[in-house]
């Protein structure tokens, strides 16, 4: 998806004279629970930290605890995907 967010998708609607029908954010998916808990993967440095963090989580057997904690609130955490549905005016 890149760096699209709700604000940029609304600006596109203005630019092309479109009506926004719906904007939907995907909830955080299970395969992203640990990377989410360990931090963003958006830069190389953060990515390195996230990888180290995930290895430590696995080494100390905390994976299921962390996943269970995040699962309780995952539907309130925005995942990677955002979708906009437009209608031509």
C-alpha positions as a Markdown table, in Angstrom:
| # | Residue | x | y | z |
|---|---|---|---|---|
| 1 | Unk | 0.0 | 0.0 | 0.0 |
| 2 | Unk | 2.8 | 2.4 | 0.7 |
| 3 | Unk | 2.2 | 5.4 | 2.8 |
| 4 | Unk | -1.5 | 6.0 | 2.1 |
| 5 | Unk | -3.7 | 7.0 | 5.0 |
| 6 | Unk | -7.2 | 8.2 | 5.5 |
| 7 | Unk | -6.2 | 11.9 | 5.0 |
| 8 | Unk | -4.5 | 11.2 | 1.7 |
| 9 | Unk | -7.4 | 9.1 | 0.4 |
| 10 | Unk | -9.8 | 12.0 | 1.3 |
| 11 | Unk | -7.6 | 14.4 | -0.6 |
| 12 | Unk | -7.7 | 12.2 | -3.7 |
| 13 | Unk | -11.5 | 12.4 | -3.6 |
| 14 | Unk | -11.3 | 16.3 | -3.6 |
| 15 | Unk | -8.8 | 16.2 | -6.4 |
| 16 | Unk | -10.9 | 14.1 | -8.7 |
| 17 | Unk | -14.3 | 15.3 | -7.6 |
| 18 | Unk | -15.3 | 12.0 | -6.1 |
| 19 | Unk | -17.7 | 11.2 | -3.3 |
| 20 | Unk | -16.3 | 8.9 | -0.5 |
| 21 | Unk | -18.6 | 6.0 | -0.1 |
| 22 | Unk | -16.5 | 4.2 | 2.5 |
| 23 | Unk | -13.0 | 4.1 | 4.0 |
| 24 | Unk | -12.1 | 0.8 | 5.7 |
| 25 | Unk | -9.0 | 0.0 | 7.8 |
| 26 | Unk | -8.1 | -3.7 | 8.1 |
| 27 | Unk | -7.7 | -4.8 | 11.7 |
| 28 | Unk | -4.3 | -6.0 | 12.8 |
| 29 | Unk | -3.8 | -9.6 | 11.5 |
| 30 | Unk | -2.4 | -12.4 | 13.7 |
| 31 | Unk | 0.8 | -12.7 | 11.8 |
| 32 | Unk | 1.6 | -9.1 | 12.6 |
| 33 | Unk | 1.0 | -9.3 | 16.4 |
| 34 | Unk | 4.7 | -9.8 | 17.3 |
| 35 | Unk | 6.1 | -7.2 | 14.9 |
| 36 | Unk | 3.5 | -4.7 | 16.2 |
| 37 | Unk | 4.4 | -5.4 | 19.8 |
| 38 | Unk | 8.2 | -5.1 | 19.0 |
| 39 | Unk | 7.7 | -1.9 | 17.1 |
| 40 | Unk | 7.4 | -0.6 | 13.6 |
| 41 | Unk | 9.1 | -2.2 | 10.7 |
| 42 | Unk | 9.2 | 1.0 | 8.6 |
| 43 | Unk | 12.9 | 1.7 | 8.7 |
| 44 | Unk | 16.0 | -0.5 | 8.6 |
| 45 | Unk | 17.0 | 0.5 | 12.2 |
| 46 | Unk | 13.5 | -0.2 | 13.6 |
| 47 | Unk | 13.4 | -3.4 | 11.5 |
| 48 | Unk | 16.6 | -4.6 | 13.1 |
| 49 | Unk | 15.3 | -3.8 | 16.6 |
| 50 | Unk | 12.0 | -5.6 | 15.8 |
| 51 | Unk | 13.9 | -8.7 | 14.6 |
| 52 | Unk | 16.0 | -8.7 | 17.8 |
| 53 | Unk | 12.9 | -8.2 | 19.9 |
| 54 | Unk | 11.0 | -11.0 | 18.3 |
| 55 | Unk | 14.0 | -13.4 | 18.7 |
| 56 | Unk | 14.1 | -12.5 | 22.4 |
| 57 | Unk | 10.4 | -13.0 | 22.8 |
| 58 | Unk | 10.8 | -16.5 | 21.3 |
| 59 | Unk | 13.9 | -17.3 | 23.3 |
| 60 | Unk | 12.1 | -16.5 | 26.6 |
| 61 | Unk | 8.9 | -18.3 | 25.6 |
| 62 | Unk | 6.7 | -15.2 | 25.6 |
| 63 | Unk | 5.2 | -15.6 | 22.2 |
| 64 | Unk | 1.8 | -17.0 | 23.2 |
| 65 | Unk | 1.5 | -14.5 | 26.1 |
| 66 | Unk | 2.1 | -11.5 | 23.9 |
| 67 | Unk | -0.2 | -12.9 | 21.1 |
| 68 | Unk | -3.0 | -13.4 | 23.6 |
| 69 | Unk | -2.6 | -9.9 | 25.0 |
| 70 | Unk | -2.7 | -8.3 | 21.6 |
| 71 | Unk | -5.6 | -10.6 | 20.4 |
| 72 | Unk | -7.8 | -9.0 | 23.0 |
| 73 | Unk | -7.5 | -5.6 | 21.4 |
| 74 | Unk | -6.5 | -6.5 | 17.8 |
| 75 | Unk | -9.8 | -5.4 | 16.3 |
| 76 | Unk | -9.1 | -1.9 | 17.6 |
| 77 | Unk | -5.6 | -1.7 | 16.1 |
| 78 | Unk | -5.2 | -0.7 | 12.5 |
| 79 | Unk | -3.5 | -3.2 | 10.3 |
| 80 | Unk | -1.5 | -2.7 | 7.1 |
| 81 | Unk | -4.4 | -2.3 | 4.6 |
| 82 | Unk | -6.7 | 0.6 | 4.0 |
| 83 | Unk | -9.3 | 0.7 | 1.3 |
| 84 | Unk | -11.4 | 3.6 | -0.1 |
| 85 | Unk | -14.5 | 3.2 | -2.1 |
| 86 | Unk | -15.4 | 6.3 | -4.2 |
| 87 | Unk | -18.3 | 7.3 | -6.4 |
| 88 | Unk | -18.0 | 9.7 | -9.3 |
| 89 | Unk | -20.1 | 12.8 | -8.7 |
